Amino acid sequence: MPLFQADYVYPISSDPIKDGLVETDDKGEILYVGGARKNDERPVERLPAGSILIPGFINTHCHLELSHLQGKVDTGTTLLPFLVGVVSLRETDPAEIDAAIKAHDAYMWEQGIQAVGDICNKADTAATKNASPIRYYSFVEMFDFLQPDRAEASYEMYHQSFLGQADEGGNAKSAVPHAPYTVSDPLYEKINALNAGRGVVSLHNQETPAEMQLFADGNGPFPKFFEGFGASLDHFTPPGHSSLRYSLERMDPRCRTLLVHNTLTQPEDIAFAQNWGQDGIYWATCPNANLYIENRLPRYQYFLDADAKVTIGTDSLTSNWQLSVLEELRAISKYASYVPFETLLRWATLNGAEALGFDRDLGSLDTGKCPGVLALHGLTGDGPSDFQFGPKTTVKRLI
C-alpha cells in the first residue's frame, strides 16, 4: 500500500505535520496521516526536499464545454464584448468540441484536480464526465435576457440539457441562473421549482462596472448589449441596490449557493449574502479569468475580514490560458501575497469540496476519505509560516 513522506503534510482539516506520512490503500482511501511510527519497517517513498503533501484540488467553476475556444477570444475586452465573442464563436464541428472536452478533462486530472463544478448550457460533456476519474457537479445554466415572455421556452430548452447531464457515479447536477442581468422573475421561479430546495446552485456575480450601473439606475452599456440579442429592458426596473441582492431575493436560500467571480463585491454584499443563505454561501474566485477579461481582481481582504468561505475556479478556456488550480493560486500569490498560504490551500481544497457537497470524501487528508494525494514542490519560503506559490512551484499527482 502506498506510503509517502514529505517535509510537511497539510491535512487541511488540521495543522501541518512536519516530516509527515500519508498512507493509502490501492484505491486511494486514506489509512493514516501523521508522524513517523515506531517499529514500522515498510518502505516509504520520501519525496524530494522542499515538497509538501496536500489533498486533490477542487475547481469550483469551469465551462468544460467551451474548451474548443482556447485562444479564440481576445483578452482585455471587458465582459460584454467577451460575452458576444463567446456566443458568436462557440458553434463548430461536434468532433472538435468532443476532442477538446476529453483533452482538457484529462489535463485537469493530471494537474491534480479531483472535482469540478462545471457550467453547462448543453449536454456535450456528459459522456466524458461519466468516464472521467474526476467527480463533476454540473450546473445547467438558464437565461432569458430578462424577458418574461421568453421564460417558458428558455426553460424547456435548458431542461432538456438538464436531463442529459451526468449524474451517476458520484456526479451531481442542478439548474442554476446565469447572472443577475440575464434571468427574469418567471425563470427564477422555474429554476427554484426544479431544484426544490436541494443541492447546490451557482451564479455569475458582480464581474463588471456595467453590471453595477444597470442595477443602480438602468444606464450604461447593457441596454445596447440587450439590443444586440433582440431583447429590451422594458420589463426591468432598476432596484437601486446591488445586483447580488437583487438575485438572492429571487433565489432559494435552502440551496447551498456558490457565487462566482465577485470582482466588485463590497463588504455590505458579503454581509447580506451570508445572512441570507441557510445552507452556506461560498465565493468562487477565478483570478486568471478576471485578469483575462477585465484586468482586475476581487478585493480579497474583504472576504478575509468577513471570514467568508472562498473557493477556487478556473473558468473556461475562452477566458483563461489553462485549466489549472495551481495557476490560479500562483496568480493570487503574485497579486495578493497578503493571503496566507494555508488559507489558499483551504480555498483550493476543503472549501471547494464543501461548496459542491463533496466533502464527505474529498477536500482533506482524513482517514476514510479518497481525496487524491498531491505533492507540491518548488514553493518559495522556508516553512509553513512563509510558504508562497512561486514561479517554479509544480504539482504532481501521487494518488
N, C-alpha and C positions, 0 to 999 in steps of 0.2 A: 504494500500500500504506500502511495506517495507520502514522503516526509520531507518538508522543506524548512530551511533555517535562513534567516536574514538578519542584518544589523538591527532592524526593527520590524515588528509585526504590528499593523494597525487593524485591530478587530472592528473599529468604528464604534461599536456599542460599548467599548471600554477603553481604558488608557493604552497607549502604545507599550509594547513589550520589547525590551532590549534583548538582542540575541534570541528572539522568539522562534518558536516552532509552530508549524501548521501541518497537521496530518489529515489526509482524506482517505476515503475508500476509493476503489477504482471507478466509481460513478461520480465522484466529486463531493460526496457528503462529508462535512467537516466532522472529524472524530476527536480532534484535540487541538487546542490553541493555548499556548502558554510558554513557560520557560523550559529549559533542559530538564530531562527526567533522569534520576539516578538509575544506574544498572540497566539502562536501555542501550543495547549494543547494535541496534539495527542501523543500517546505512542511512545517512542523512545527506540530502542534496543541499550543500551550503552554497548560497548564491554569492556572487562577487561582492567585494567590499563596496559599501555605498548603496546597496539595494535595500528596499523595503517590500513587505508583502501586504497586499490590500485585497478586499473583495472585488468582484467584477463591477465595472461601471454600469450605470443606468442612464440611458439617453431618453429624457422625458419628452422631447419634442423633435420630430423628424417628419419629412414628407418623402418617404422612400419611393413613391410612385413617380416623383419628379426627377429621379436620378439621371435620366437621359438628357436633362437640360444643363448638365455641368458645363460651366464656362460660356453659356449662350446668352446670359442676361448681364448687361453692363453693371459695374459697381458704381456706387455713389450717386444713383439716380434719385434717391428718396423713394418713399414707399409707393406712392400712387403710380408713377411711371413703371416701377418694378412690377406691380400687380398687372398692369396692362401687358408688359412683356411676357409674363408667365402665361397669361391666358392666350396670347397670340401664338406662342411657341410650343405649347405642351402637346398638341396633337401631332403624332408622327407614326411611323411604322410600328405596329404592335410588337414585332420581333425585337426591334431595337429597345423598346420600353422594357420588355421582359428581360433581355440580356443585362441591361443596366441595373434593374432591380436585383437580380441574382448576384451580380458582381459586387454591389455595394452592401448587400446583406452579408456576404462573405467577408468583405472588408471590415465591417463593424465588428463581427465576431473576432477577427484577427486583432483588432485594436482593443480588445478587452471588454466590449460592450455585451452585457448579459441580458438586458431587457430594453425595450424601446416603446415609448409612447408615440404612435405613428398616426399622422393625419391622413385621411383617405377621402377622396371625392369619388373614386371608382373602386372596383374590386380587383384591380390589376395585380396587387401584391399578395393576394390570398394564397395562391399556390406556393409561392416562395416561403411565406410565413409558416404554412403548415409543415414544410420540410426543414425549416431552419432550427438550429440549436438555440437561437435567440428567442426569448419569450416576448410576444408583442401584445400591447394594448392598442387596438385600432380605434381611433376617434373618427367617426364618419361625420364629416363636416357638412353642415347645411347652411344655405344662404339664399336670399331672395332680393337682395339690394333694397331692403326696407320697403318692399312693395307688397302690401297686404293681399292684393288680388293675385299675386303670384305664389303665395304661401302654400296652397294646396298642391299645385303642380310641382313646385320645388321639392316639397316633402316627399311626394310619391317617387320622384326621380331618385332622390338620395336614399330613400327607404329600400329601393332595390339594391343599391350598393351596400347598405347595411346588412341586408340578408345574406349577401355573398361573402362577407368578411370571415377571416379565420378566427374561430372561437373555440377550438379544441386543443387538447394537449397543454393546458395552462394558459393559452391565449385568451384574450377577452375583447369586448367591444362595447362602445356606447355611441349614441348620437350626440353631436355637440354643435353649438352655434359657432360660426366662423369668427365673427368680430362684432363689436357694438354697432358698427356702421353698415352692416350687411344683413341684419336679421330683423324682420318685422315682428310685432307682438303675436299675431296668429302662429307664426312659425316657432317662436319660443314655446308657445303652448303645446304644439305638436311634439317638439323635441322633449319637453318635460314629461308629456304623457307616455312617450315611447320608453323613456328610461325608468319611469315610475319610482323615482326617488332612490334608485340603486346605482351603484358603480361610480365611475369617475367621469367627469366632463372637463373639457378644456375650452379656453377662449383666448384668441389673439388679443392682446390688451395694450393700449396706450403706447403705440410704436412711433408715432409721428406727430409733430405740432398740428398738422391739418386735422387729425382726429380730435385733438383738444379743442380746436376752434369750432369745428362742426357742432359739438355738443354744448359749447358755450353760447354761440349766437347764430349758428346755421350758415356762417360765411366761410370763406377760404376756398381751397382748391376742390373740395368734394363735390359741389354742385356740377361743375364741368365734368368731373370724373363720372358721375352718375349718368350724365347725358350721353357719354360715350358708350354706355351699356344699355341705352334705350330706357333709362329709368329717370325718375324725378324725385324730388324731396317734398312733394306736395302733401304727403301723408305724415311727414316727420315734423314734430315741434321740438326745437332745441330745449333741453331741460334746464340749461343754465348751470349745470354742475357736471362732474366728470363722467366720461363715457363708461368708466368702470362701475360707478354707482348705478348708472342707467341700466347696464346689462344685468348686474346682480339683482336688481329689483325685479327682473323678469325671469331669472333662473331659479332652480330648485336648490335651496340651501341644504337639503338632505343628501345631495350628492357630494362626494369629495371633488374639490374644484381646483384645477390647475390653470393658473393664469400665466400666459406666455409672452415673453419679451419685456413688458413693464419698463420700457426705456424711459418713459417720462412720468412714471408713477411717483406720487408725492406721499409724505408721511400720513396725511389725512386719508388718502386712498387705502393705504395699508391697514390703518386702524379700522376703517369702515368694513373692509373685506373680512378681516379677522374676527370682527364682532358679528358678522352676518353668517358665516359658514357654520354648519352643525357637524360636518364630518371631516373638517380640516381644509384649510386653504394652503396651497403650495404655489410657489412663484418660480416658473422656469425661466432661466436666463440663457440666451443664445448669443454670447458676445461677438463671435465672429460674424454671425448674420447681421447683427446690429451695425457692426463696422462696415460690412459689405454693402448694406443698403443705405444707411443714413449717416454713417461715420460718427456714431455716438454710442455711449454705453449707459446703462442704468446707474443711478447713484446707489451703489451697493451699501453705503453706510446707512442709508435709510432702513434697509432690510436687517442689517446687523443690530441697529438700535431697537428695532421692534421685535427682535428675536424671531423673525419670520423664517419659515421653512423654505429655503431656496433650493432649487434643483437645477441640473444642467441639461441643456438641449443643444443639438447641432443645427436645427432647422434643415432645409433641403439643400441639394447641390445647385439649385438656382441661386441661392444666397450664401453659399459657403464654398470653400475650396476643397473641403473634405468632410467626411462624417466621422469625426474623432473627438471623443470627450476629452482626451488628453490635450488636444489643441485648444479646446475651449478653456481648460484650466490654465494652460500656458498663457493665453490671452489675458485672463483675469490677473494672473500673477504679474504680467508685464504692465498693465494699465491701472491696476488697483491692488498694488502689492500690500496694502494695509489689511486685506482679507487674510486671516490666519490660514496656514497650511492645513491644519486639521479641520477647520471649517470647510475649506474647499473639498477635502476628501469626503466629508459627510454630505455636502451638496451633491457630489458626483456618485454617491453610493446609497446610503441608507435613506436619505431624504427622498431620493428618486424612487426607490423601492416602495416606500410608504405612499408616495403620491399616486403610484399606479396600483396600489393594493397588493403588491407582490412581496411584502416584507416578511411574510411567514417563512420564506426560504431563500430570499435574496437580500443583498444590501449590506450584510455584515458577516464577519468570520465568527459565527456562533455554532456550537456543536448542534448537529442535526440539520443544519441548512446546507443547501447546494448553491452557493453564491458565485462560484468561479473563484479562482485564485490568480492574482496578477502580481508580477514583480515590476516595480518601478526602479529605474537606475538612472544615474546622472542628475540627481537633484542638486541644486545649489544649497549651500549652508552646511553646517556641521552636525546637526541633530534636530530633534523634534521642535526645539524652541525657535529655530530659524530656517527650517527647510523651505524651499520655494521650487516651483516648476520653472526650470530654466531651458535655454535653447537646446541643450544636449540631453534633456530628460527623455527616456524611452520607456515603453511599456511592452511587457512580454506576457502572454497568456501561459500559465503553467497548467491550469485545470479548466 
